[in-house]
Amino acid sequence: MTVKRAVAFLVRNWPLKLAAVVLASVLYSVFVLTQNTRQLDSLSIPIRPSSAGQPANLVLLTNLPDVTRVRYFLPDEAIRVDSGSFQATVDLSRLDPKTGSASVLVDLAPIDPRIQVLEYSPRRINITFDQLVSRSVPVRVDQGQVPAGLDVRAPVATPSTVTVTGPADAVRRVDVALARVTVDPNGVDVDRQVELIPVDAVGEPLRPVEVQPASVRVQIPVFTNSKTRTLPVTPNVTGAPAPGFEIAGVTVQPLVVTVQGDADQLAALVGADTEPISVSGATRNVSREVALALPTGVLPFGDGTVNVTITLRPVTATRTFSAGIGLLGARADRTYALSTNQILVTLGGSVADLDRIAGQAFEVQVEVGGLEPGKHDVKIVANLPAGLALVGASPPTIVVTVAVAPTTVGPSPSP
C-alpha cells in the first residue's frame, strides 16, 4: 500500500513536474552561458575573399571592410582571444563582373574550435566591382619646359606602345601612357628608363590602372653645337652561313649617309654602323633593310635605314678518290687489256657535293669504240654529278691493248 502511494505521488501532475525540470535546466544553461559569454568591440578583423577566389575578369573597386564586433562563448577562461583568433571571409566566386555591385554575406570562423561565435558585425557588406580588361595605348613623352639655348630633337620612347589593365571604365578613359622627363640645362642627352603614368585626355592620372611594361626607355638628343658630317656605312654582319657556304661579298645602298650631332661627337666617328644582320645557318643570299646603330646624340638625316645584301657562295675544295675503270663502246669482236684497273682522280666542287659522294663506289671510263688492234694511250673520262669537275687523274692516261677476239670453231660433222 505504501509503494502505491509513492508511485501515485510521483506521477501526480507529471507534466508540470517535467516542465519544471526542463525550465530549471534551461535557466542553468543560460546562467552558465551568460557567465562565459564575452564581447570584443573596436576590432579590426580584415575580411578577405574565401578560398574559392574570385572571377579572373573581376576587379574590386572598394576595399573590403573589417569585422569590428564579436560576441562569443568561451568554455575555458584560460583561452586567450583577440583579433587574430578569428578569420572573416566573403565568397566572391559567383559574382558577375557585369553587375557592378552586390551585397555579400560575411562568414566569421574562430581559429580555435573551442571558441563559439554567437554574433558579429557586419554580417553583410556591399561591394562594387568592374570587369578587368586590357588594351594597348601609345606612349607620350612630356619633356616639360626646354631650357633656352638648346637644340632639342623629338623624343623616342622604346617601346612606343604599352598595355594598360584595370577596371573597364577606367581603362576606356586612358588616352596615353605618359613619361615625364626633364631636359638638363647643360645640354646632356636624355637616355634613361622612365616610369609611365596612365592619364586621360586632360592629363589626369587614372587609378587603379596598371601599365605593362611599367617603364620605357626615353631618348632625346640635345645639341649645343650642332654639326653635320658624311660617313661611310659599315654593315654589321654576324653569325656564320651553313656548312659548305661562305660570304662572297657585302653590298650596301646607299654607301654613305649624312648624320648630325655635336661637333665633338662627330669628330670621333669613322663610319656609321648598322644594326646586326645575322647570316647564321643561311644557304642563300641575305637582303635586309636595317637601321643605323648610331651613338646616342647622333642623328641620321632621313629615315636612318639602309639596304644591305650579303652574297653567299658554296665553299669549293678538291678531294682525291680511288676509282675503277670502265670501257665505253667496247666491241664484241675485240679484246681489251688495260695497263691498270685502278687510278686516282681528283675532283673539285663544293664541300657539300664532295661529302655526298664520299664513301661511294666510284668509276671512270675510257673510250675504246674506235680503237683498232694495237696499243693506244687513252684519256680518262669521268661522268660526274652536277657541281663536280674532274681536276686531274693519276695517271692521266692508260694504255689499252686491243686485239681481235679469237674465232670459235664448231665441231666437225659426223660421217
C-alpha positions as a Python dict, from the first residue, in 0.01 Angstrom:
ca = {
    (1, 'M'): (0, 0, 0),
    (2, 'T'): (289, 232, 78),
    (3, 'V'): (451, 165, -266),
    (4, 'K'): (130, 251, -448),
    (5, 'R'): (105, 581, -261),
    (6, 'A'): (464, 665, -353),
    (7, 'V'): (404, 590, -721),
    (8, 'A'): (80, 792, -717),
    (9, 'F'): (268, 1083, -564),
    (10, 'L'): (537, 1072, -835),
    (11, 'V'): (301, 1061, -1130),
    (12, 'R'): (63, 1318, -991),
    (13, 'N'): (80, 1635, -1208),
    (14, 'W'): (375, 1486, -1401),
    (15, 'P'): (352, 1735, -1693),
    (16, 'L'): (404, 2022, -1454),
    (17, 'K'): (692, 1848, -1285),
    (18, 'L'): (861, 1769, -1622),
    (19, 'A'): (822, 2129, -1733),
    (20, 'A'): (980, 2244, -1411),
    (21, 'V'): (1281, 2020, -1467),
    (22, 'V'): (1327, 2145, -1826),
    (23, 'L'): (1291, 2506, -1717),
    (24, 'A'): (1548, 2458, -1446),
    (25, 'S'): (1792, 2306, -1698),
    (26, 'V'): (1741, 2595, -1940),
    (27, 'L'): (1789, 2852, -1666),
    (28, 'Y'): (2107, 2681, -1559),
    (29, 'S'): (2237, 2673, -1916),
    (30, 'V'): (2155, 3040, -1961),
    (31, 'F'): (2332, 3119, -1637),
    (32, 'V'): (2643, 2928, -1742),
    (33, 'L'): (2637, 3080, -2092),
    (34, 'T'): (2597, 3427, -1951),
    (35, 'Q'): (2887, 3376, -1719),
    (36, 'N'): (3114, 3260, -2012),
    (37, 'T'): (2996, 3500, -2286),
    (38, 'R'): (3240, 3768, -2395),
    (39, 'Q'): (3226, 4055, -2642),
    (40, 'L'): (3506, 4234, -2825),
    (41, 'D'): (3440, 4579, -2965),
    (42, 'S'): (3653, 4807, -3184),
    (43, 'L'): (3814, 4508, -3355),
    (44, 'S'): (3994, 4505, -3689),
    (45, 'I'): (3942, 4157, -3833),
    (46, 'P'): (4011, 4202, -4206),
    (47, 'I'): (3756, 4049, -4444),
    (48, 'R'): (3922, 3858, -4726),
    (49, 'P'): (3795, 3662, -5027),
    (50, 'S'): (3732, 3296, -4948),
    (51, 'S'): (3947, 3013, -5079),
    (52, 'A'): (3710, 2986, -5379),
    (53, 'G'): (3872, 3307, -5507),
    (54, 'Q'): (3705, 3549, -5748),
    (55, 'P'): (3644, 3554, -6126),
    (56, 'A'): (3962, 3623, -6322),
    (57, 'N'): (3796, 3914, -6505),
    (58, 'L'): (3670, 4086, -6189),
    (59, 'V'): (3842, 4372, -6008),
    (60, 'L'): (3721, 4523, -5679),
    (61, 'L'): (3668, 4898, -5678),
    (62, 'T'): (3629, 4927, -5299),
    (63, 'N'): (3838, 4783, -5019),
    (64, 'L'): (3676, 4513, -4810),
    (65, 'P'): (3599, 4645, -4458),
    (66, 'D'): (3679, 4481, -4121),
    (67, 'V'): (3466, 4292, -3874),
    (68, 'T'): (3452, 4531, -3576),
    (69, 'R'): (3242, 4349, -3312),
    (70, 'V'): (3222, 3985, -3198),
    (71, 'R'): (3023, 3809, -2924),
    (72, 'Y'): (3147, 3462, -2841),
    (73, 'F'): (3121, 3182, -2585),
    (74, 'L'): (3439, 3079, -2409),
    (75, 'P'): (3430, 2747, -2220),
    (76, 'D'): (3770, 2800, -2065),
    (77, 'E'): (3891, 3125, -1910),
    (78, 'A'): (4250, 3030, -1994),
    (79, 'I'): (4192, 3068, -2368),
    (80, 'R'): (4331, 3398, -2495),
    (81, 'V'): (4113, 3576, -2751),
    (82, 'D'): (4197, 3876, -2969),
    (83, 'S'): (4154, 3991, -3334),
    (84, 'G'): (4383, 3715, -3456),
    (85, 'S'): (4155, 3449, -3310),
    (86, 'F'): (3903, 3485, -3595),
    (87, 'Q'): (3902, 3466, -3975),
    (88, 'A'): (3648, 3666, -4179),
    (89, 'T'): (3578, 3578, -4543),
    (90, 'V'): (3330, 3653, -4822),
    (91, 'D'): (3254, 3433, -5123),
    (92, 'L'): (3316, 3629, -5446),
    (93, 'S'): (3340, 3330, -5680),
    (94, 'R'): (2984, 3361, -5812),
    (95, 'L'): (2978, 3734, -5878),
    (96, 'D'): (2902, 3856, -6229),
    (97, 'P'): (3152, 4132, -6318),
    (98, 'K'): (2890, 4299, -6540),
    (99, 'T'): (2653, 4375, -6250),
    (100, 'G'): (2889, 4625, -6089),
    (101, 'S'): (2779, 4577, -5725),
    (102, 'A'): (2648, 4317, -5483),
    (103, 'S'): (2562, 4253, -5118),
    (104, 'V'): (2751, 3953, -4983),
    (105, 'L'): (2739, 3760, -4655),
    (106, 'V'): (3037, 3772, -4420),
    (107, 'D'): (3148, 3441, -4268),
    (108, 'L'): (3337, 3463, -3937),
    (109, 'A'): (3508, 3147, -3810),
    (110, 'P'): (3723, 3103, -3497),
    (111, 'I'): (4076, 2976, -3536),
    (112, 'D'): (4040, 2776, -3209),
    (113, 'P'): (3742, 2536, -3241),
    (114, 'R'): (3673, 2570, -2866),
    (115, 'I'): (3555, 2926, -2925),
    (116, 'Q'): (3189, 2954, -3030),
    (117, 'V'): (3090, 3267, -3227),
    (118, 'L'): (2746, 3393, -3117),
    (119, 'E'): (2718, 3723, -3303),
    (120, 'Y'): (2932, 3964, -3504),
    (121, 'S'): (2903, 4269, -3726),
    (122, 'P'): (2887, 4344, -4005),
    (123, 'R'): (2705, 4030, -4116),
    (124, 'R'): (2668, 4156, -4474),
    (125, 'I'): (2866, 4410, -4676),
    (126, 'N'): (2807, 4597, -5002),
    (127, 'I'): (3090, 4588, -5258),
    (128, 'T'): (3139, 4747, -5600),
    (129, 'F'): (3343, 4594, -5879),
    (130, 'D'): (3403, 4605, -6254),
    (131, 'Q'): (3529, 4391, -6539),
    (132, 'L'): (3906, 4354, -6567),
    (133, 'V'): (4011, 4446, -6924),
    (134, 'S'): (4332, 4530, -7113),
    (135, 'R'): (4416, 4735, -7422),
    (136, 'S'): (4715, 4893, -7595),
    (137, 'V'): (4780, 5266, -7573),
    (138, 'P'): (5057, 5487, -7715),
    (139, 'V'): (5341, 5627, -7507),
    (140, 'R'): (5379, 6005, -7498),
    (141, 'V'): (5688, 6181, -7366),
    (142, 'D'): (5641, 6509, -7176),
    (143, 'Q'): (5975, 6690, -7166),
    (144, 'G'): (5838, 6995, -6988),
    (145, 'Q'): (5990, 7341, -7038),
    (146, 'V'): (6301, 7320, -7257),
    (147, 'P'): (6594, 7535, -7133),
    (148, 'A'): (6686, 7823, -7361),
    (149, 'G'): (6982, 7785, -7597),
    (150, 'L'): (6942, 7410, -7655),
    (151, 'D'): (6852, 7234, -7978),
    (152, 'V'): (6624, 6955, -7852),
    (153, 'R'): (6502, 6695, -8101),
    (154, 'A'): (6193, 6477, -8095),
    (155, 'P'): (6191, 6220, -7814),
    (156, 'V'): (6189, 5846, -7889),
    (157, 'A'): (6024, 5601, -7649),
    (158, 'T'): (6102, 5229, -7663),
    (159, 'P'): (5858, 5057, -7677),
    (160, 'S'): (5622, 5310, -7830),
    (161, 'T'): (5305, 5131, -7715),
    (162, 'V'): (5220, 4959, -7387),
    (163, 'T'): (4932, 4762, -7235),
    (164, 'V'): (4706, 4905, -6965),
    (165, 'T'): (4500, 4672, -6744),
    (166, 'G'): (4232, 4756, -6489),
    (167, 'P'): (3860, 4826, -6441),
    (168, 'A'): (3680, 4857, -6773),
    (169, 'D'): (3552, 5208, -6701),
    (170, 'A'): (3899, 5340, -6611),
    (171, 'V'): (4079, 5160, -6896),
    (172, 'R'): (3835, 5304, -7152),
    (173, 'R'): (3931, 5656, -7039),
    (174, 'V'): (4309, 5605, -7072),
    (175, 'D'): (4436, 5832, -7350),
    (176, 'V'): (4813, 5772, -7331),
    (177, 'A'): (5081, 5637, -7102),
    (178, 'L'): (5276, 5945, -7003),
    (179, 'A'): (5655, 5952, -6948),
    (180, 'R'): (5767, 6273, -6780),
    (181, 'V'): (6133, 6378, -6824),
    (182, 'T'): (6336, 6689, -6760),
    (183, 'V'): (6597, 6821, -7005),
    (184, 'D'): (6927, 6911, -6840),
    (185, 'P'): (7021, 7278, -6896),
    (186, 'N'): (7381, 7165, -6963),
    (187, 'G'): (7269, 7000, -7286),
    (188, 'V'): (7313, 6637, -7177),
    (189, 'D'): (7130, 6386, -7394),
    (190, 'V'): (6836, 6211, -7231),
    (191, 'D'): (6872, 5831, -7231),
    (192, 'R'): (6711, 5657, -6934),
    (193, 'Q'): (6421, 5443, -6811),
    (194, 'V'): (6114, 5647, -6720),
    (195, 'E'): (5810, 5530, -6522),
    (196, 'L'): (5477, 5551, -6703),
    (197, 'I'): (5156, 5712, -6577),
    (198, 'P'): (4819, 5626, -6739),
    (199, 'V'): (4631, 5954, -6798),
    (200, 'D'): (4303, 6058, -6957),
    (201, 'A'): (4251, 6313, -7235),
    (202, 'V'): (4307, 6608, -6999),
    (203, 'G'): (4619, 6460, -6839),
    (204, 'E'): (4463, 6337, -6514),
    (205, 'P'): (4613, 6014, -6374),
    (206, 'L'): (4380, 5714, -6367),
    (207, 'R'): (4376, 5463, -6082),
    (208, 'P'): (4370, 5171, -6034),
    (209, 'V'): (4522, 5101, -6376),
    (210, 'E'): (4842, 4901, -6424),
    (211, 'V'): (5084, 4961, -6712),
    (212, 'Q'): (5292, 4681, -6866),
    (213, 'P'): (5581, 4738, -6902),
    (214, 'A'): (5583, 4986, -6617),
    (215, 'S'): (5865, 5193, -6772),
    (216, 'V'): (6012, 5272, -7115),
    (217, 'R'): (6347, 5388, -7244),
    (218, 'V'): (6332, 5755, -7341),
    (219, 'Q'): (6598, 5903, -7569),
    (220, 'I'): (6612, 6274, -7652),
    (221, 'P'): (6908, 6412, -7849),
    (222, 'V'): (7013, 6752, -7716),
    (223, 'F'): (7258, 6966, -7917),
    (224, 'T'): (7457, 7266, -7804),
    (225, 'N'): (7680, 7296, -8115),
    (226, 'S'): (7508, 7106, -8395),
    (227, 'K'): (7715, 6999, -8698),
    (228, 'T'): (7672, 6757, -8989),
    (229, 'R'): (7909, 6501, -9138),
    (230, 'T'): (7902, 6240, -9416),
    (231, 'L'): (8012, 5891, -9311),
    (232, 'P'): (8057, 5560, -9493),
    (233, 'V'): (7811, 5287, -9395),
    (234, 'T'): (7965, 4984, -9222),
    (235, 'P'): (7740, 4674, -9232),
    (236, 'N'): (7749, 4473, -8910),
    (237, 'V'): (7729, 4109, -9026),
    (238, 'T'): (7701, 3846, -8752),
    (239, 'G'): (7698, 3466, -8745),
    (240, 'A'): (7824, 3212, -8999),
    (241, 'P'): (7646, 3058, -9303),
    (242, 'A'): (7552, 2692, -9314),
    (243, 'P'): (7840, 2444, -9354),
    (244, 'G'): (7964, 2443, -9714),
    (245, 'F'): (7887, 2813, -9774),
    (246, 'E'): (8085, 3131, -9734),
    (247, 'I'): (8030, 3503, -9773),
    (248, 'A'): (8128, 3613, -10123),
    (249, 'G'): (8055, 3982, -10077),
    (250, 'V'): (7854, 4250, -9896),
    (251, 'T'): (7692, 4548, -10068),
    (252, 'V'): (7512, 4842, -9908),
    (253, 'Q'): (7288, 5110, -10055),
    (254, 'P'): (7349, 5397, -10003),
    (255, 'L'): (7723, 5377, -9948),
    (256, 'V'): (7736, 5692, -9734),
    (257, 'V'): (7493, 5873, -9504),
    (258, 'T'): (7479, 6221, -9355),
    (259, 'V'): (7449, 6247, -8978),
    (260, 'Q'): (7408, 6532, -8735),
    (261, 'G'): (7540, 6581, -8383),
    (262, 'D'): (7762, 6791, -8163),
    (263, 'A'): (8099, 6867, -8318),
    (264, 'D'): (8300, 6675, -8058),
    (265, 'Q'): (8084, 6362, -8108),
    (266, 'L'): (8115, 6367, -8487),
    (267, 'A'): (8492, 6414, -8477),
    (268, 'A'): (8541, 6069, -8321),
    (269, 'L'): (8330, 5880, -8581),
    (270, 'V'): (8492, 5695, -8872),
    (271, 'G'): (8179, 5524, -9002),
    (272, 'A'): (7810, 5464, -8947),
    (273, 'D'): (7749, 5108, -8827),
    (274, 'T'): (7424, 4925, -8900),
    (275, 'E'): (7217, 4714, -8666),
    (276, 'P'): (7336, 4349, -8662),
    (277, 'I'): (7247, 4139, -8969),
    (278, 'S'): (7258, 3766, -8897),
    (279, 'V'): (7357, 3507, -9160),
    (280, 'S'): (7360, 3216, -8915),
    (281, 'G'): (7275, 2893, -9099),
    (282, 'A'): (7198, 3075, -9427),
    (283, 'T'): (7225, 2886, -9758),
    (284, 'R'): (7117, 3170, -9986),
    (285, 'N'): (7176, 3543, -10022),
    (286, 'V'): (7051, 3764, -9737),
    (287, 'S'): (6899, 4103, -9820),
    (288, 'R'): (6767, 4331, -9544),
    (289, 'E'): (6664, 4688, -9474),
    (290, 'V'): (6826, 4775, -9143),
    (291, 'A'): (6856, 5081, -8921),
    (292, 'L'): (7177, 5262, -8844),
    (293, 'A'): (7325, 5197, -8498),
    (294, 'L'): (7448, 5548, -8423),
    (295, 'P'): (7586, 5666, -8087),
    (296, 'T'): (7344, 5841, -7854),
    (297, 'G'): (7313, 6204, -7957),
    (298, 'V'): (7397, 6143, -8324),
    (299, 'L'): (7102, 6154, -8564),
    (300, 'P'): (7074, 6049, -8929),
    (301, 'F'): (6912, 6262, -9194),
    (302, 'G'): (6613, 6083, -9343),
    (303, 'D'): (6465, 5763, -9204),
    (304, 'G'): (6803, 5627, -9090),
    (305, 'T'): (6782, 5294, -9274),
    (306, 'V'): (6998, 5133, -9547),
    (307, 'N'): (6967, 4823, -9766),
    (308, 'V'): (7231, 4554, -9715),
    (309, 'T'): (7278, 4249, -9940),
    (310, 'I'): (7508, 3965, -9834),
    (311, 'T'): (7601, 3730, -10119),
    (312, 'L'): (7681, 3368, -10035),
    (313, 'R'): (7858, 3103, -10242),
    (314, 'P'): (7942, 2736, -10194),
    (315, 'V'): (8281, 2668, -10042),
    (316, 'T'): (8490, 2494, -10313),
    (317, 'A'): (8751, 2229, -10243),
    (318, 'T'): (8929, 1934, -10406),
    (319, 'R'): (8934, 1576, -10293),
    (320, 'T'): (9110, 1264, -10429),
    (321, 'F'): (8927, 934, -10475),
    (322, 'S'): (9031, 586, -10591),
    (323, 'A'): (8830, 483, -10898),
    (324, 'G'): (8777, 177, -11106),
    (325, 'I'): (8791, 192, -11489),
    (326, 'G'): (8505, 102, -11721),
    (327, 'L'): (8501, 65, -12105),
    (328, 'L'): (8286, 279, -12333),
    (329, 'G'): (8196, 144, -12677),
    (330, 'A'): (8364, -194, -12642),
    (331, 'R'): (8312, -428, -12944),
    (332, 'A'): (8227, -794, -12910),
    (333, 'D'): (8490, -898, -13170),
    (334, 'R'): (8774, -726, -12983),
    (335, 'T'): (8955, -790, -12657),
    (336, 'Y'): (9087, -509, -12439),
    (337, 'A'): (9371, -519, -12189),
    (338, 'L'): (9429, -219, -11957),
    (339, 'S'): (9764, -117, -11816),
    (340, 'T'): (9591, -66, -11475),
    (341, 'N'): (9249, -133, -11328),
    (342, 'Q'): (9259, 147, -11063),
    (343, 'I'): (9358, 513, -11083),
    (344, 'L'): (9342, 816, -10852),
    (345, 'V'): (9113, 1101, -10960),
    (346, 'T'): (9099, 1450, -10806),
    (347, 'L'): (8756, 1613, -10809),
    (348, 'G'): (8668, 1975, -10743),
    (349, 'G'): (8341, 2127, -10622),
    (350, 'S'): (8152, 2240, -10317),
    (351, 'V'): (8225, 2071, -9987),
    (352, 'A'): (7864, 1962, -9968),
    (353, 'D'): (7878, 1791, -10311),
    (354, 'L'): (8208, 1623, -10229),
    (355, 'D'): (8067, 1498, -9900),
    (356, 'R'): (7773, 1340, -10081),
    (357, 'I'): (7992, 1107, -10291),
    (358, 'A'): (8244, 1026, -10017),
    (359, 'G'): (8246, 654, -9940),
    (360, 'Q'): (8059, 557, -10258),
    (361, 'A'): (8193, 323, -10530),
    (362, 'F'): (8338, 549, -10797),
    (363, 'E'): (8424, 466, -11158),
    (364, 'V'): (8576, 648, -11458),
    (365, 'Q'): (8570, 534, -11822),
    (366, 'V'): (8794, 509, -12128),
    (367, 'E'): (8652, 538, -12484),
    (368, 'V'): (8754, 229, -12684),
    (369, 'G'): (8483, 210, -12951),
    (370, 'G'): (8701, 341, -13236),
    (371, 'L'): (9026, 169, -13149),
    (372, 'E'): (9188, -76, -13392),
    (373, 'P'): (9406, -367, -13278),
    (374, 'G'): (9725, -245, -13115),
    (375, 'K'): (9832, -33, -12819),
    (376, 'H'): (9673, 306, -12753),
    (377, 'D'): (9713, 583, -12490),
    (378, 'V'): (9358, 673, -12388),
    (379, 'K'): (9246, 965, -12167),
    (380, 'I'): (9027, 917, -11864),
    (381, 'V'): (8660, 1028, -11893),
    (382, 'A'): (8454, 1096, -11579),
    (383, 'N'): (8073, 1114, -11574),
    (384, 'L'): (8029, 1329, -11261),
    (385, 'P'): (7725, 1459, -11070),
    (386, 'A'): (7628, 1822, -11127),
    (387, 'G'): (7850, 2063, -10937),
    (388, 'L'): (8163, 1845, -10954),
    (389, 'A'): (8450, 1863, -11205),
    (390, 'L'): (8746, 1640, -11284),
    (391, 'V'): (9057, 1831, -11178),
    (392, 'G'): (9311, 1560, -11259),
    (393, 'A'): (9382, 1188, -11278),
    (394, 'S'): (9689, 984, -11190),
    (395, 'P'): (9787, 854, -11436),
    (396, 'P'): (9608, 1094, -11677),
    (397, 'T'): (9607, 825, -11950),
    (398, 'I'): (9624, 449, -11956),
    (399, 'V'): (9746, 205, -12220),
    (400, 'V'): (9473, -3, -12381),
    (401, 'T'): (9584, -304, -12583),
    (402, 'V'): (9325, -405, -12843),
    (403, 'A'): (9327, -746, -13011),
    (404, 'V'): (9097, -941, -13243),
    (405, 'A'): (8886, -1183, -13049),
    (406, 'P'): (8960, -1547, -13148),
    (407, 'T'): (8705, -1715, -13377),
    (408, 'T'): (8525, -2005, -13218),
    (409, 'V'): (8547, -2328, -13434),
    (410, 'G'): (8247, -2559, -13418),
    (411, 'P'): (8268, -2948, -13406),
    (412, 'S'): (8316, -3150, -13739),
    (413, 'P'): (8005, -3314, -13884),
    (414, 'S'): (7963, -3690, -13835),
    (415, 'P'): (8043, -3917, -14138),
}
